[in-house]
């Protein structure tokens, strides 16, 4: 009689990955200790051998996501570093849009998230930004990226990044809504990728100008 297949050992890393997978499929509200235990094929109490509480799991999830955001080689110059960071952050969060509120509520509490924030601020400070302006730049860039990811996820744009399916599909009376009708008529010319780049470059140009004026 063949021996039973050994069960994969439960580890903190497996618990965190399972938590992220569960939230990806069913939303953050579905992430309970009981549901996570069922996901891993164990009783909820077994999870406490590896994590102290649901709060720790949420902190570890934040760490896992921040750890996946590449902190660019800061020798590239602050604008290029911020540009690449924005794209990397968008990529990481687009895979887990539910995590944006969690990232903000938990803050930079672990080594990966703290290192990430410190590296970005250090890049801006080294480029000549004052303490206040570096904080403003960090906040503004992240607010743009987070907002864009939320809009993109809610619009359910198709995989190729085209935005035409995100536009209103109902026929619009151009006499009642002339400006919106113009945009809808040209929706195929827009893409979420291009919109992201457009907004990002506007912000970088504004930050560059503010830095030069305060030089």
C-alpha positions as CSV (number, residue, x, y, z in Angstrom):
1,X,0.0,0.0,0.0
2,X,1.6,3.3,-1.0
3,X,2.5,5.8,1.7
4,X,0.3,8.8,2.0
5,X,1.7,12.0,0.4
6,X,3.3,14.0,3.1
7,X,1.5,17.3,3.9
8,X,3.5,20.4,3.1
9,X,4.7,21.9,6.4
10,X,2.8,25.0,7.5
11,X,5.1,28.0,7.7
12,X,4.6,31.7,8.2
13,X,5.5,32.3,4.6
14,X,2.8,29.9,3.4
15,X,0.2,31.5,5.7
16,X,1.0,35.0,4.3
17,X,0.9,33.8,0.7
18,X,-2.4,32.0,1.3
19,X,-3.8,35.2,2.9
20,X,-2.9,37.2,-0.2
21,X,-4.3,34.6,-2.6
22,X,-7.5,34.5,-0.6
23,X,-7.9,38.3,-0.7
24,X,-7.1,38.3,-4.4
25,X,-10.0,36.0,-5.1
26,X,-12.6,37.0,-2.6
27,X,-11.6,40.4,-1.2
28,X,-10.0,41.5,2.1
29,X,-13.3,41.0,4.0
30,X,-13.0,37.3,3.4
31,X,-9.7,37.0,5.2
32,X,-10.6,35.5,8.6
33,X,-8.5,33.1,10.6
34,X,-11.2,30.4,10.1
35,X,-11.3,30.9,6.3
36,X,-7.5,31.1,6.1
37,X,-7.2,27.8,8.0
38,X,-9.7,26.1,5.7
39,X,-7.7,27.5,2.7
40,X,-4.5,25.8,4.1
41,X,-6.4,22.6,5.2
42,X,-5.8,23.1,8.9
43,X,-7.8,24.3,11.9
44,X,-7.7,28.0,12.6
45,X,-5.9,27.3,15.9
46,X,-3.0,25.8,14.0
47,X,-2.2,29.2,12.4
48,X,-1.3,30.6,15.8
49,X,1.8,28.5,15.9
50,X,3.2,30.7,13.1
51,X,1.4,34.1,13.6
52,X,0.2,35.7,16.8
53,X,-3.0,37.2,15.4
54,X,-4.8,38.4,12.3
55,X,-3.1,41.8,12.8
56,X,0.3,40.2,12.3
57,X,-1.0,38.5,9.1
58,X,-2.1,41.9,7.8
59,X,1.3,43.4,8.7
60,X,3.1,40.5,7.0
61,X,0.9,41.0,3.9
62,X,1.9,44.7,3.7
63,X,5.6,43.6,4.0
64,X,5.2,41.0,1.3
65,X,3.7,43.6,-1.1
66,X,6.2,46.3,-0.3
67,X,8.9,43.8,-0.7
68,X,7.8,43.2,-4.3
69,X,8.2,46.9,-5.2
70,X,11.7,47.4,-6.6
71,X,13.5,50.3,-5.2
72,X,15.3,51.5,-8.3
73,X,19.0,52.2,-8.5
74,X,19.0,55.7,-7.2
75,X,22.0,56.7,-9.2
76,X,19.7,57.1,-12.2
77,X,18.7,60.6,-11.0
78,X,15.7,61.5,-8.9
79,X,13.2,61.9,-11.8
80,X,14.0,58.6,-13.4
81,X,14.1,56.9,-10.0
82,X,10.6,58.3,-9.2
83,X,9.4,57.3,-12.6
84,X,10.5,53.7,-12.3
85,X,9.3,53.5,-8.8
86,X,5.8,54.7,-9.8
87,X,5.7,52.1,-12.5
88,X,6.9,49.4,-10.2
89,X,4.4,50.4,-7.5
90,X,1.6,50.4,-10.1
91,X,2.5,46.9,-11.2
92,X,2.6,45.5,-7.7
93,X,-0.6,47.1,-6.6
94,X,-2.5,46.3,-9.8
95,X,-2.1,42.6,-8.8
96,X,-3.6,43.4,-5.4
97,X,-5.8,46.5,-5.7
98,X,-7.6,45.6,-2.5
99,X,-4.3,46.2,-0.6
100,X,-4.2,50.0,-1.1
101,X,-6.4,50.7,1.9
102,X,-4.5,48.2,3.9
103,X,-1.1,49.7,3.0
104,X,-2.3,53.1,4.2
105,X,-3.9,51.9,7.4
106,X,-1.0,49.7,8.5
107,X,1.8,52.2,7.6
108,X,5.5,51.4,7.2
109,X,5.9,49.1,10.2
110,X,8.1,46.3,9.0
111,X,11.7,46.3,7.6
112,X,10.7,46.0,3.9
113,X,8.2,48.8,4.0
114,X,10.3,51.0,6.2
115,X,13.4,50.5,4.0
116,X,11.3,51.3,0.9
117,X,10.0,54.6,2.3
118,X,13.4,55.6,3.6
119,X,15.1,54.9,0.3
120,X,12.6,57.0,-1.6
121,X,12.9,59.9,0.8
122,X,16.7,59.6,0.7
123,X,16.7,59.8,-3.1
124,X,14.7,63.0,-3.0
125,X,16.8,64.5,-0.2
126,X,20.0,63.7,-2.0
127,X,18.6,65.4,-5.1
128,X,18.2,68.7,-3.2
129,X,14.6,68.5,-2.0
130,X,14.0,70.0,1.4
131,X,12.5,67.8,4.1
132,X,9.1,69.3,3.5
133,X,9.3,69.1,-0.3
134,X,10.5,65.5,-0.2
135,X,7.5,64.6,2.0
136,X,5.2,66.5,-0.3
137,X,6.6,64.7,-3.4
138,X,6.3,61.3,-1.8
139,X,2.7,61.9,-0.8
140,X,1.7,63.3,-4.2
141,X,3.3,60.6,-6.2
142,X,1.8,57.8,-4.1
143,X,-1.6,59.4,-4.1
144,X,-1.5,59.5,-7.9
145,X,-0.4,55.9,-8.3
146,X,-2.9,54.6,-5.7
147,X,-5.7,56.6,-7.2
148,X,-4.9,55.4,-10.7
149,X,-4.8,51.8,-9.7
150,X,-8.2,52.1,-8.0
151,X,-9.7,53.7,-11.0
152,X,-8.1,51.2,-13.3
153,X,-9.4,48.2,-11.3
154,X,-12.9,49.6,-11.0
155,X,-13.1,50.3,-14.7
156,X,-12.1,46.7,-15.4
157,X,-10.1,47.7,-18.5
158,X,-9.3,44.9,-20.9
159,X,-5.8,43.2,-20.6
160,X,-4.2,45.1,-23.5
161,X,-4.7,48.4,-21.6
162,X,-7.3,49.9,-24.0
163,X,-9.9,52.0,-22.2
164,X,-12.8,51.8,-24.6
165,X,-14.6,49.1,-22.5
166,X,-14.2,51.4,-19.5
167,X,-16.1,54.2,-21.2
168,X,-19.9,54.6,-20.8
169,X,-21.5,52.3,-23.3
170,X,-25.0,53.9,-23.4
171,X,-25.8,56.1,-26.3
172,X,-25.4,59.7,-25.2
173,X,-27.4,62.6,-26.6
174,X,-24.8,65.1,-27.7
175,X,-27.2,67.9,-27.2
176,X,-27.5,67.1,-23.5
177,X,-23.9,66.0,-22.8
178,X,-21.8,67.5,-25.6
179,X,-18.5,67.3,-23.9
180,X,-18.9,63.7,-22.5
181,X,-20.2,62.6,-25.9
182,X,-17.0,63.8,-27.5
183,X,-14.8,61.9,-25.1
184,X,-16.9,58.7,-25.5
185,X,-16.8,58.9,-29.3
186,X,-13.0,58.9,-29.1
187,X,-12.6,56.4,-26.3
188,X,-10.6,54.0,-28.6
189,X,-7.8,56.6,-28.8
190,X,-7.2,56.4,-25.0
191,X,-5.4,53.8,-22.9
192,X,-4.9,53.4,-19.2
193,X,-1.2,53.1,-19.8
194,X,-1.0,56.4,-21.7
195,X,-3.1,58.1,-19.1
196,X,-0.8,56.9,-16.3
197,X,2.3,58.2,-18.2
198,X,0.6,61.5,-18.9
199,X,-0.3,62.2,-15.3
200,X,3.0,61.0,-13.9
201,X,5.0,63.2,-16.3
202,X,2.8,66.2,-15.2
203,X,3.6,65.6,-11.6
204,X,7.3,65.1,-12.2
205,X,7.5,68.3,-14.2
206,X,5.7,70.2,-11.4
207,X,8.0,68.7,-8.7
208,X,11.1,69.6,-10.8
209,X,9.8,73.2,-11.2
210,X,9.1,73.5,-7.5
211,X,12.6,72.2,-6.7
212,X,14.2,74.6,-9.1
213,X,12.3,77.6,-7.7
214,X,13.3,76.8,-4.2
215,X,16.8,75.9,-5.3
